[in-house]
Amino acid sequence: MARSVNRRNVLKGMGAAGIVGLAGCLGGEDPDARVGVLQPATGDLGDLGEPIQDAGALPGVQLEDLGVEYEIDIRREDTETEPEVGITRAEALVDAGYPSITGAASSGVTIAVADDVLYDEEVVAISPASTSPAITEMDGDYLLRTCPSDAWQSEVLADIAYNGEGIETASTLYLNNDYGEGVNDAFEEAFEAEGGEMYEQVAFEAEQTSYSSELNDALDEEPDTLLIVGYPDSGEQIFRDFYDDVDDGTTIMVTDGLQDNSLPGDVDNPLENVIGTAPLAAGPGADTFAELFEDEYGSSPGVFTAQAYDATVVHILAQLRAEELTGQAVSEEIREVANPDGEVVGPENLDEAVEMAANGEEIQYEGASSAVVFDENGDLDAVDYAVFEFGDMDGYEIVDEYEFE
């Protein structure tokens, strides 16, 4: 049974389970839409995951503020950046009757949840942050994503390195999971296709007390650049060890997992030799989303937050258009509310969009992160990338943009 709760306390709460946020007509027996937000508030991805979780819950807040007549039930679950925990929390959402999930973040968690929960239970997930190329080969009817595959990001990285920075040799230091392995393999292929030469490729485990040995191994042949693929908690220690023990002026490249404004302060070094790439929030509704996020949470949105907002909105629209709140019914409506050719709707008129979806009208949601057009694999058909640099202790600055189709 739905409960009437204080939305701001709920949306700020980050406990593991049982946290439910409601929007619309509070206190009703049966919600019109039910979306689980399965994101890491703790663990190696906790620093990045908490704002992503906030963004995934934001459409419920927005619709409540707009006074829509529909009851939207949004429940948060913390994966702790661990596959087994993610499976347990996903099962809790399924048992509670949620046909749709915004999540997860870590590719390893998302793949485990899909294999153990989503397909068996016919529950639809849209990940805003799982970028492993392996996801492309999975069932695109029940697992989609509003973020791009790292196969694309690796091509962007390789182009920047070889053609933009004049880098001819590279080594990699990557997290030993689906995300890290996927980026490493795709970057190797893309960089060598550009004409570059790969040296050492060194895997590491999350949250070690020291990475000096791995850094020395990766830099042994003195590559022009070192690509580091990981998450903030591990990244902090990696960069501390780099600057304390092995700093030789090598250009460091990073991916979206290390796009964190707090990283220079945590490392106590400005990271002036670091350049990175990440999916850019460049959809038609980007400005509206940024204003909504800042008004609600008092901070600027970060990496993958716009993608999380869009994922939840697509779930809500698909559920309202579906004839029943089942994963199978929702799956059939995902592309009907996102892909061409319906009337264009977006964050700026979300109240009208939910009315149109509930009435079965043809709509095309164009979001905060992108136009949100899904292909048959559940991947996006186009995306923009940000190129960012860490120039001082205040965090990163976007210095360029790439459009990729």
Backbone hydrogen bonds in HBPLUS format (Angstrom, degrees):
<---DONOR---> <-ACCEPTOR-->    atom                        ^
c    i                          cat <-CA-CA->   ^        H-A-AA   ^      H-
h    n   atom  resd res      DA  || num        DHA   H-A  angle D-A-AA Bond
n    s   type  num  typ     dist DA aas  dist angle  dist       angle   num
A0010-VAL N   A0006-ASN O   3.06 MM   4  6.26 161.1  2.10 154.2 160.2     1
A0011-LEU N   A0007-ARG O   2.80 MM   4  5.91 169.4  1.81 155.3 158.1     2
A0012-LYS N   A0008-ARG O   3.10 MM   4  6.09 139.4  2.27 137.8 146.6     3
A0013-GLY N   A0009-ASN O   3.03 MM   4  6.07 134.5  2.25 137.3 148.9     4
A0013-GLY N   A0010-VAL O   3.08 MM   3  5.12 129.6  2.35  96.3 110.1     5
A0078-ASP N   A0016-ALA O   3.34 MM  62  4.84 154.7  2.41 124.1 130.0     6
A0076-ARG N   A0019-ILE O   3.12 MM  57  5.70 136.1  2.32 141.5 154.0     7
A0021-GLY N   A0074-ILE O   2.46 MM  53  4.89 168.1  1.47 158.4 162.3     8
A0074-ILE N   A0021-GLY O   2.59 MM  53  4.89 175.0  1.59 167.8 166.7     9
A0023-ALA N   A0072-ILE O   2.74 MM  49  4.90 140.4  1.90 136.7 148.9    10
A0072-ILE N   A0023-ALA O   2.83 MM  49  4.90 157.2  1.88 129.2 137.0    11
A0032-ASP N   A0071-GLU O   2.82 MM  39  5.24 142.6  1.96 135.1 147.3    12
A0033-ALA N   A0071-GLU O   3.27 MM  38  6.68 144.5  2.40 159.2 159.7    13
A0073-ASP N   A0033-ALA O   2.86 MM  40  6.10 175.8  1.86 158.9 158.2    14
A0035-VAL N   A0073-ASP O   2.88 MM  38  6.35 158.3  1.93 164.4 171.7    15
A0075-ARG N   A0035-VAL O   3.07 MM  40  6.51 155.4  2.13 147.9 155.5    16
A0036-GLY N   A0100-SER O   2.95 MM  64  6.23 174.5  1.95 148.2 149.4    17
A0102-THR N   A0036-GLY O   2.69 MM  66  6.10 162.6  1.72 166.8 171.0    18
A0037-VAL N   A0075-ARG O   2.72 MM  38  5.99 164.0  1.75 153.9 156.3    19
A0077-GLU N   A0037-VAL O   2.91 MM  40  6.11 152.7  1.99 157.5 150.7    20
A0038-LEU N   A0102-THR O   2.98 MM  64  5.94 138.7  2.15 130.9 143.7    21
A0039-GLN N   A0077-GLU O   3.07 MM  38  6.40 144.4  2.20 175.8 173.2    22
A0079-THR N   A0039-GLN O   3.25 MM  40  5.69 149.0  2.36 103.7 112.7    23
A0046-GLY N   A0043-GLY O   2.99 MM   3  5.07 166.4  2.01 113.8 116.6    24
A0049-GLY N   A0045-LEU O   2.69 MM   4  5.64 154.6  1.75 159.0 167.8    25
A0050-GLU N   A0046-GLY O   3.11 MM   4  5.97 155.9  2.17 149.6 149.5    26
A0053-GLN N   A0049-GLY O   2.79 MM   4  6.02 153.3  1.86 153.6 160.9    27
A0054-ASP N   A0050-GLU O   2.95 MM   4  6.27 155.5  2.02 147.8 154.7    28
A0055-ALA N   A0051-PRO O   2.91 MM   4  6.16 159.8  1.96 147.6 152.2    29
A0056-GLY N   A0052-ILE O   2.94 MM   4  6.19 149.6  2.04 145.0 153.5    30
A0057-ALA N   A0053-GLN O   3.15 MM   4  6.44 135.8  2.36 143.2 153.8    31
A0057-ALA N   A0054-ASP O   3.12 MM   3  5.29 134.4  2.34  99.0 111.2    32
A0058-LEU N   A0054-ASP O   3.06 MM   4  6.20 123.6  2.39 139.6 155.1    33
A0058-LEU N   A0055-ALA O   3.18 MM   3  4.95 139.3  2.35  92.9 104.5    34
A0060-GLY N   A0057-ALA O   3.16 MM   3  5.85 135.8  2.36 118.9 128.6    35
A0061-VAL N   A0058-LEU O   2.98 MM   3  5.11 116.1  2.41 102.7 118.3    36
A0062-GLN N   A0058-LEU O   2.91 MM   4  6.19 167.3  1.92 164.2 167.7    37
A0063-LEU N   A0059-PRO O   2.94 MM   4  6.07 164.1  1.96 148.1 151.9    38
A0064-GLU N   A0060-GLY O   3.05 MM   4  6.17 151.8  2.13 140.9 148.8    39
A0065-ASP N   A0061-VAL O   2.93 MM   4  6.19 163.9  1.95 155.4 159.7    40
A0066-LEU N   A0062-GLN O   2.94 MM   4  6.20 139.9  2.11 142.5 154.1    41
A0068-VAL N   A0063-LEU O   3.30 MM   5  5.89 172.7  2.31 160.3 160.8    42
A0067-GLY N   A0064-GLU O   2.98 MM   3  5.13 152.2  2.06 103.5 112.5    43
A0082-GLU N   A0079-THR O   3.11 MM   3  5.95 164.4  2.13 124.5 126.9    44
A0086-GLY N   A0082-GLU O   2.85 MM   4  6.06 160.3  1.89 158.5 165.2    45
A0087-ILE N   A0083-PRO O   2.91 MM   4  6.20 153.9  1.98 151.4 157.6    46
A0088-THR N   A0084-GLU O   3.09 MM   4  6.35 162.0  2.13 144.5 148.9    47
A0089-ARG N   A0085-VAL O   2.88 MM   4  6.14 163.5  1.91 157.6 161.8    48
A0090-ALA N   A0086-GLY O   2.87 MM   4  5.98 151.1  1.95 145.6 154.1    49
A0091-GLU N   A0087-ILE O   2.91 MM   4  6.13 156.3  1.96 149.5 155.9    50
A0092-ALA N   A0088-THR O   3.05 MM   4  6.36 145.6  2.17 140.0 149.3    51
A0093-LEU N   A0089-ARG O   3.13 MM   4  6.45 149.4  2.22 141.2 148.4    52
A0094-VAL N   A0090-ALA O   2.95 MM   4  6.30 159.1  2.00 152.2 157.9    53
A0095-ASP N   A0091-GLU O   2.84 MM   4  6.03 165.2  1.86 152.4 156.5    54
A0096-ALA N   A0092-ALA O   3.06 MM   4  6.17 136.9  2.25 135.9 146.9    55
A0096-ALA N   A0093-LEU O   3.18 MM   3  5.07 126.3  2.48  91.2 105.1    56
A0098-TYR N   A0093-LEU O   3.04 MM   5  5.50 165.9  2.06 148.0 147.8    57
A0097-GLY N   A0094-VAL O   2.97 MM   3  5.17 159.9  2.01 107.4 113.6    58
A0124-VAL N   A0099-PRO O   3.03 MM  25  6.32 157.7  2.08 160.2 153.1    59
A0101-ILE N   A0124-VAL O   2.79 MM  23  6.21 142.7  1.93 154.5 163.7    60
A0126-ILE N   A0101-ILE O   2.95 MM  25  6.46 152.4  2.03 162.1 171.1    61
A0103-GLY N   A0126-ILE O   3.04 MM  23  5.85 134.4  2.25 113.1 125.0    62
A0110-THR N   A0106-SER O   2.95 MM   4  6.26 166.4  1.97 156.1 159.8    63
A0111-ILE N   A0107-SER O   2.86 MM   4  6.02 168.9  1.87 157.3 159.7    64
A0112-ALA N   A0108-GLY O   3.13 MM   4  6.19 159.3  2.18 138.7 144.6    65
A0113-VAL N   A0109-VAL O   2.87 MM   4  6.06 161.6  1.90 154.8 160.2    66
A0114-ALA N   A0110-THR O   2.87 MM   4  6.05 157.9  1.92 150.3 156.6    67
A0115-ASP N   A0111-ILE O   2.99 MM   4  6.16 168.7  2.00 151.4 154.1    68
A0116-ASP N   A0112-ALA O   2.95 MM   4  6.00 157.8  1.99 149.0 155.2    69
A0117-VAL N   A0113-VAL O   2.78 MM   4  5.34 144.9  1.90 141.4 148.9    70
A0118-LEU N   A0113-VAL O   3.06 MM   5  6.37 157.0  2.11 140.0 147.1    71
A0119-TYR N   A0114-ALA O   3.28 MM   5  6.04 175.3  2.28 153.8 152.4    72
A0121-GLU N   A0117-VAL O   2.94 MM   4  5.89 161.1  1.98 161.1 166.5    73
A0122-GLU N   A0118-LEU O   2.80 MM   4  5.49 114.7  2.23 139.5 154.1    74
A0123-VAL N   A0118-LEU O   3.04 MM   5  4.81 156.9  2.10 131.8 139.2    75
A0125-ALA N   A0142-TYR O   2.97 MM  17  6.06 162.1  2.00 138.9 143.7    76
A0144-LEU N   A0125-ALA O   2.94 MM  19  6.32 164.2  1.97 154.7 159.7    77
A0127-SER N   A0144-LEU O   2.87 MM  17  6.33 157.6  1.92 147.6 142.2    78
A0146-THR N   A0127-SER O   2.96 MM  19  6.32 145.2  2.09 141.4 151.9    79
A0150-ASP N   A0131-THR O   2.60 MM  19  5.22 148.2  1.69 166.6 154.9    80
A0135-ILE N   A0132-SER O   3.15 MM   3  5.86 158.2  2.20 119.6 124.4    81
A0136-THR N   A0133-PRO O   3.14 MM   3  5.72 148.8  2.24 114.5 121.9    82
A0137-GLU N   A0134-ALA O   3.17 MM   3  5.72 145.8  2.29 111.0 118.8    83
A0138-MET N   A0135-ILE O   3.01 MM   3  5.23 165.2  2.04 112.8 116.9    84
A0143-LEU N   A0139-ASP O   3.04 MM   4  6.00 133.1  2.27 148.8 162.6    85
A0145-ARG N   A0378-GLY O   3.03 MM 233  6.24 146.7  2.14 165.9 156.6    86
A0152-TRP N   A0149-SER O   3.05 MM   3  5.71 144.5  2.18 113.1 120.3    87
A0154-SER N   A0150-ASP O   2.84 MM   4  5.76 156.2  1.89 142.0 147.6    88
A0155-GLU N   A0152-TRP O   2.98 MM   3  5.24 124.5  2.30 102.7 117.0    89
A0156-VAL N   A0152-TRP O   3.10 MM   4  6.51 152.7  2.18 151.6 159.6    90
A0157-LEU N   A0153-GLN O   2.87 MM   4  6.17 163.3  1.90 153.7 158.0    91
A0158-ALA N   A0154-SER O   2.89 MM   4  6.01 160.0  1.93 144.2 149.9    92
A0159-ASP N   A0155-GLU O   2.99 MM   4  6.12 155.3  2.05 142.6 149.1    93
A0160-ILE N   A0156-VAL O   2.93 MM   4  6.19 164.2  1.96 154.8 159.0    94
A0161-ALA N   A0157-LEU O   2.87 MM   4  6.03 165.3  1.89 152.0 156.5    95
A0162-TYR N   A0158-ALA O   2.91 MM   4  5.95 170.6  1.92 153.4 154.5    96
A0163-ASN N   A0159-ASP O   2.89 MM   4  5.35 142.0  2.03 133.6 145.5    97
A0164-GLY N   A0159-ASP O   3.18 MM   5  6.61 140.0  2.35 143.8 151.7    98
A0164-GLY N   A0160-ILE O   2.97 MM   4  4.47 124.0  2.29 104.1 119.5    99
A0165-GLU N   A0160-ILE O   2.75 MM   5  6.13 133.7  1.96 155.8 171.0   100
A0167-ILE N   A0161-ALA O   2.82 MM   6  5.20 166.4  1.84 147.9 143.2   101
A0197-GLU N   A0168-GLU O   2.83 MM  29  6.18 158.7  1.88 152.7 159.0   102
A0224-ASP N   A0169-THR O   3.09 MM  55  5.19 127.8  2.38 108.3 121.3   103
A0225-THR N   A0169-THR O   3.30 MM  56  6.72 136.8  2.49 140.7 152.7   104
A0170-ALA N   A0197-GLU O   3.03 MM  27  6.49 148.9  2.13 156.2 162.3   105
A0199-TYR N   A0170-ALA O   2.72 MM  29  5.82 163.3  1.74 157.3 157.8   106
A0171-SER N   A0225-THR O   3.09 MM  54  6.53 154.8  2.15 152.9 160.2   107
A0227-LEU N   A0171-SER O   2.89 MM  56  6.31 164.8  1.91 157.6 157.2   108
A0172-THR N   A0200-GLU O   2.89 MM  28  6.37 155.1  1.95 150.6 158.8   109
A0202-VAL N   A0172-THR O   2.89 MM  30  6.07 174.9  1.89 147.7 147.4   110
A0173-LEU N   A0227-LEU O   2.82 MM  54  6.17 156.6  1.87 163.2 164.0   111
A0229-VAL N   A0173-LEU O   2.93 MM  56  6.33 158.9  1.97 150.6 156.0   112
A0174-TYR N   A0202-VAL O   2.89 MM  28  6.34 153.3  1.96 151.0 159.9   113
A0204-PHE N   A0174-TYR O   2.88 MM  30  6.06 141.6  2.02 148.9 152.1   114
A0175-LEU N   A0229-VAL O   2.85 MM  54  6.01 142.4  1.99 152.7 164.6   115
A0177-ASN N   A0175-LEU O   2.83 MM   2  5.71 134.6  2.03 108.4  94.0   116
A0176-ASN N   A0204-PHE O   2.84 MM  28  5.50 150.9  1.92 171.0 162.6   117
A0181-GLU N   A0177-ASN O   2.91 MM   4  5.96 172.8  1.92 163.1 165.4   118
A0182-GLY N   A0178-ASP O   2.96 MM   4  5.80 151.8  2.04 135.7 144.3   119
A0183-VAL N   A0179-TYR O   3.05 MM   4  6.29 164.7  2.07 156.1 158.8   120
A0184-ASN N   A0180-GLY O   2.98 MM   4  6.09 168.6  1.99 152.1 155.9   121
A0185-ASP N   A0181-GLU O   2.96 MM   4  6.07 172.3  1.97 152.8 154.6   122
A0186-ALA N   A0182-GLY O   3.07 MM   4  6.13 163.4  2.10 145.0 150.2   123
A0187-PHE N   A0183-VAL O   2.78 MM   4  5.84 158.5  1.83 155.2 161.3   124
A0188-GLU N   A0184-ASN O   2.99 MM   4  6.16 162.0  2.03 150.3 155.1   125
A0189-GLU N   A0185-ASP O   3.20 MM   4  6.44 164.6  2.22 147.1 150.4   126
A0190-ALA N   A0186-ALA O   2.97 MM   4  6.15 164.1  1.99 148.3 153.0   127
A0191-PHE N   A0187-PHE O   2.75 MM   4  5.75 168.7  1.77 158.7 161.8   128
A0192-GLU N   A0188-GLU O   3.07 MM   4  6.07 164.6  2.10 146.7 151.2   129
A0193-ALA N   A0189-GLU O   3.04 MM   4  6.14 144.4  2.17 137.9 147.9   130
A0194-GLU N   A0190-ALA O   3.09 MM   4  6.37 136.7  2.29 138.7 149.4   131
A0194-GLU N   A0191-PHE O   3.17 MM   3  5.15 128.3  2.46  93.1 106.3   132
A0196-GLY N   A0191-PHE O   2.94 MM   5  5.32 152.3  2.01 153.5 144.4   133
A0195-GLY N   A0192-GLU O   3.09 MM   3  4.99 137.5  2.27  93.8 106.1   134
A0215-LEU N   A0211-TYR O   2.94 MM   4  6.14 159.4  1.98 155.8 162.1   135
A0216-ASN N   A0212-SER O   2.95 MM   4  6.12 162.8  1.98 149.8 154.2   136
A0217-ASP N   A0213-SER O   3.02 MM   4  6.27 155.8  2.07 147.6 154.3   137
A0218-ALA N   A0214-GLU O   2.95 MM   4  6.17 161.2  1.99 148.4 153.4   138
A0219-LEU N   A0215-LEU O   2.96 MM   4  6.10 148.8  2.06 150.6 158.7   139
A0220-ASP N   A0217-ASP O   3.37 MM   3  5.19 165.0  2.39 101.7 105.5   140
A0222-GLU N   A0219-LEU O   3.02 MM   3  5.18 163.4  2.05 115.1 118.3   141
A0226-LEU N   A0251-THR O   3.05 MM  25  6.53 152.0  2.13 155.6 164.1   142
A0253-MET N   A0226-LEU O   2.94 MM  27  6.10 164.7  1.96 139.9 144.1   143
A0228-ILE N   A0253-MET O   2.79 MM  25  6.19 161.9  1.82 170.7 170.1   144
A0235-GLY N   A0231-TYR O   2.76 MM   4  5.71 158.9  1.80 158.7 163.9   145
A0236-GLU N   A0232-PRO O   2.82 MM   4  5.88 152.8  1.89 155.7 157.6   146
A0238-ILE N   A0234-SER O   2.98 MM   4  6.25 160.6  2.02 154.9 161.3   147
A0239-PHE N   A0235-GLY O   2.93 MM   4  6.08 168.4  1.94 156.2 157.7   148
A0240-ARG N   A0236-GLU O   3.01 MM   4  6.20 151.4  2.10 142.8 151.4   149
A0241-ASP N   A0237-GLN O   2.95 MM   4  6.12 166.0  1.97 151.4 154.6   150
A0242-PHE N   A0238-ILE O   2.89 MM   4  6.11 149.8  1.98 143.5 153.1   151
A0243-TYR N   A0239-PHE O   3.02 MM   4  6.14 173.9  2.02 152.2 152.3   152
A0244-ASP N   A0240-ARG O   2.91 MM   4  5.97 148.8  2.01 146.0 155.6   153
A0245-ASP N   A0241-ASP O   2.84 MM   4  5.53 157.2  1.89 143.0 148.6   154
A0246-VAL N   A0242-PHE O   3.05 MM   4  5.05 141.3  2.20 122.4 134.2   155
A0247-ASP N   A0242-PHE O   2.75 MM   5  5.35 110.9  2.23 172.7 162.9   156
A0252-ILE N   A0273-ASN O   2.91 MM  21  6.01 169.2  1.92 155.3 158.4   157
A0275-ILE N   A0252-ILE O   2.92 MM  23  6.36 154.2  1.99 157.7 165.5   158
A0254-VAL N   A0275-ILE O   2.96 MM  21  6.35 142.0  2.11 139.2 148.8   159
A0277-THR N   A0254-VAL O   3.25 MM  23  6.77 143.5  2.39 142.8 149.5   160
A0258-LEU N   A0255-THR O   3.06 MM   3  6.01 169.8  2.07 130.5 133.6   161
A0259-GLN N   A0256-ASP O   3.04 MM   3  5.09 166.9  2.06 115.5 114.7   162
A0260-ASP N   A0258-LEU O   3.04 MM   2  5.53 122.0  2.39 107.2  91.0   163
A0263-LEU N   A0260-ASP O   3.08 MM   3  5.49 161.9  2.12 114.1 119.9   164
A0266-ASP N   A0262-SER O   2.92 MM   4  6.10 157.9  1.97 157.8 165.1   165
A0267-VAL N   A0263-LEU O   2.88 MM   4  6.02 153.0  1.95 154.3 161.5   166
A0268-ASP N   A0264-PRO O   2.73 MM   4  5.69 128.6  1.99 137.1 152.2   167
A0269-ASN N   A0264-PRO O   3.08 MM   5  5.29 155.6  2.14 143.7 149.5   168
A0274-VAL N   A0271-LEU O   3.19 MM   3  5.55 154.1  2.26 121.1 120.2   169
A0276-GLY N   A0388-PHE O   2.83 MM 112  5.23 160.4  1.86 154.6 157.4   170
A0388-PHE N   A0276-GLY O   2.86 MM 112  5.23 160.3  1.90 137.8 144.5   171
A0278-ALA N   A0386-ALA O   3.06 MM 108  5.37 142.6  2.21 145.8 152.9   172
A0386-ALA N   A0278-ALA O   2.73 MM 108  5.37 170.2  1.73 172.7 171.3   173
A0280-LEU N   A0384-ASP O   2.76 MM 104  5.30 175.9  1.76 138.4 137.0   174
A0282-ALA N   A0369-SER O   3.07 MM  87  5.26 152.4  2.15 128.1 119.7   175
A0283-GLY N   A0368-ALA O   2.97 MM  85  4.54 145.4  2.09 123.8 120.0   176
A0286-ALA N   A0283-GLY O   3.10 MM   3  5.29 160.2  2.14 121.2 119.5   177
A0285-GLY N   A0367-GLY O   2.92 MM  82  5.23 164.7  1.94 136.1 131.3   178
A0289-PHE N   A0285-GLY O   2.99 MM   4  6.15 167.3  2.00 158.3 161.9   179
A0290-ALA N   A0286-ALA O   2.94 MM   4  6.13 164.0  1.96 150.7 155.3   180
A0291-GLU N   A0287-ASP O   3.06 MM   4  6.25 159.4  2.10 148.6 153.3   181
A0292-LEU N   A0288-THR O   3.01 MM   4  6.25 160.3  2.05 150.6 156.3   182
A0293-PHE N   A0289-PHE O   2.84 MM   4  6.05 165.5  1.86 161.0 164.6   183
A0294-GLU N   A0290-ALA O   2.99 MM   4  6.11 167.1  2.01 148.8 152.4   184
A0295-ASP N   A0291-GLU O   2.96 MM   4  6.05 158.8  2.01 147.1 153.2   185
A0296-GLU N   A0292-LEU O   3.05 MM   4  6.18 151.8  2.13 145.7 152.9   186
A0297-TYR N   A0293-PHE O   2.86 MM   4  5.87 167.7  1.87 158.0 161.5   187
A0298-GLY N   A0294-GLU O   2.84 MM   4  4.75 139.9  2.01 125.8 132.2   188
A0305-THR N   A0302-GLY O   3.27 MM   3  5.67 165.4  2.29 127.1 127.8   189
A0308-ALA N   A0304-PHE O   3.11 MM   4  6.26 142.5  2.26 134.5 143.2   190
A0308-ALA N   A0305-THR O   3.12 MM   3  5.08 121.6  2.47  93.3 107.7   191
A0309-TYR N   A0305-THR O   3.02 MM   4  6.35 161.5  2.05 154.0 158.3   192
A0310-ASP N   A0306-ALA O   3.00 MM   4  6.23 166.3  2.02 149.9 153.3   193
A0311-ALA N   A0307-GLN O   2.98 MM   4  6.14 153.5  2.05 140.3 147.7   194
A0312-THR N   A0308-ALA O   3.12 MM   4  6.37 165.5  2.14 154.1 156.2   195
A0313-VAL N   A0309-TYR O   3.01 MM   4  6.27 161.3  2.05 153.2 158.9   196
A0314-VAL N   A0310-ASP O   2.93 MM   4  6.13 166.3  1.95 156.1 158.8   197
A0315-HIS N   A0311-ALA O   3.06 MM   4  6.33 158.2  2.10 147.2 153.3   198
A0316-ILE N   A0312-THR O   2.95 MM   4  6.23 164.0  1.98 153.9 157.5   199
A0317-LEU N   A0313-VAL O   2.93 MM   4  6.17 170.5  1.94 161.7 163.3   200
A0318-ALA N   A0314-VAL O   2.92 MM   4  5.99 162.6  1.95 150.2 155.5   201
A0319-GLN N   A0315-HIS O   2.86 MM   4  6.04 157.8  1.91 152.5 158.8   202
A0320-LEU N   A0316-ILE O   2.96 MM   4  6.16 162.1  1.99 152.8 157.4   203
A0321-ARG N   A0317-LEU O   3.06 MM   4  6.20 143.7  2.19 141.5 151.1   204
A0322-ALA N   A0318-ALA O   2.92 MM   4  6.02 133.3  2.14 139.9 152.3   205
A0322-ALA N   A0319-GLN O   3.22 MM   3  5.05 129.3  2.49  90.9 104.2   206
A0330-VAL N   A0326-THR O   2.94 MM   4  6.18 160.8  1.98 155.0 160.9   207
A0331-SER N   A0327-GLY O   2.81 MM   4  5.92 160.2  1.85 150.5 156.0   208
A0332-GLU N   A0328-GLN O   3.30 MM   4  6.50 149.8  2.40 141.5 147.9   209
A0333-GLU N   A0330-VAL O   2.90 MM   3  5.22 147.5  2.00 108.2 118.5   210
A0336-GLU N   A0333-GLU O   3.06 MM   3  4.87 120.3  2.43  91.9 108.1   211
A0337-VAL N   A0333-GLU O   3.13 MM   4  6.37 137.5  2.32 153.7 160.9   212
A0337-VAL N   A0334-ILE O   3.32 MM   3  5.69 141.4  2.48 103.3 112.2   213
A0339-ASN N   A0335-ARG O   2.94 MM   4  5.16 153.1  2.02 127.3 136.1   214
A0365-TYR N   A0337-VAL O   2.78 MM  28  6.04 149.8  1.87 139.0 148.0   215
A0343-GLU N   A0362-GLU O   2.97 MM  19  6.22 164.7  2.00 129.9 125.3   216
A0364-GLN N   A0343-GLU O   2.87 MM  21  5.58 151.5  1.95 133.6 128.9   217
A0345-VAL N   A0364-GLN O   2.99 MM  19  6.02 157.4  2.04 137.5 139.5   218
A0366-GLU N   A0345-VAL O   2.89 MM  21  6.19 168.5  1.90 168.6 168.0   219
A0349-ASN N   A0346-GLY O   3.13 MM   3  5.71 154.4  2.20 117.4 123.9   220
A0352-GLU N   A0349-ASN O   3.09 MM   3  5.46 120.9  2.46 105.0 118.4   221
A0353-ALA N   A0349-ASN O   3.00 MM   4  6.31 153.2  2.07 147.9 156.6   222
A0354-VAL N   A0350-LEU O   3.03 MM   4  6.27 157.1  2.08 152.3 155.1   223
A0355-GLU N   A0351-ASP O   3.40 MM   4  6.60 154.8  2.46 138.9 145.3   224
A0356-MET N   A0352-GLU O   2.98 MM   4  6.24 161.9  2.02 153.6 158.4   225
A0357-ALA N   A0353-ALA O   2.88 MM   4  6.10 160.0  1.92 151.5 157.2   226
A0358-ALA N   A0354-VAL O   2.96 MM   4  6.05 163.8  1.98 145.3 149.7   227
A0359-ASN N   A0355-GLU O   3.06 MM   4  6.25 135.7  2.27 139.3 151.1   228
A0359-ASN N   A0356-MET O   3.18 MM   3  5.07 128.8  2.46  92.2 105.8   229
A0361-GLU N   A0356-MET O   2.99 MM   5  5.29 161.1  2.02 159.5 153.9   230
A0360-GLY N   A0357-ALA O   2.97 MM   3  5.12 160.3  2.01 108.2 113.5   231
A0367-GLY N   A0370-SER O   2.86 MM   3  5.43 123.5  2.18 154.3 163.1   232
A0381-ASP N   A0373-VAL O   3.15 MM   8  6.07 129.1  2.43 156.0 165.2   233
A0375-ASP N   A0379-ASP O   2.70 MM   4  5.47 158.2  1.75 159.1 166.9   234
A0378-GLY N   A0375-ASP O   3.01 MM   3  5.36 163.8  2.04 114.7 119.7   235
A0383-VAL N   A0404-PHE O   2.88 MM  21  5.43 162.9  1.91 161.8 166.9   236
A0404-PHE N   A0383-VAL O   2.83 MM  21  5.43 164.5  1.85 165.2 170.7   237
A0385-TYR N   A0402-TYR O   2.66 MM  17  4.89 158.8  1.70 146.4 153.9   238
A0402-TYR N   A0385-TYR O   2.79 MM  17  4.89 155.7  1.84 142.0 148.0   239
A0387-VAL N   A0400-ASP O   2.88 MM  13  4.97 161.5  1.91 142.5 138.6   240
A0399-VAL N   A0387-VAL O   2.72 MM  12  5.73 159.7  1.76 159.0 166.3   241
A0400-ASP N   A0387-VAL O   3.36 MM  13  4.97 145.0  2.49 137.0 135.7   242
A0389-GLU N   A0397-GLU O   2.93 MM   8  5.43 154.2  2.00 145.0 151.1   243
A0397-GLU N   A0389-GLU O   2.79 MM   8  5.43 146.8  1.89 150.2 161.1   244
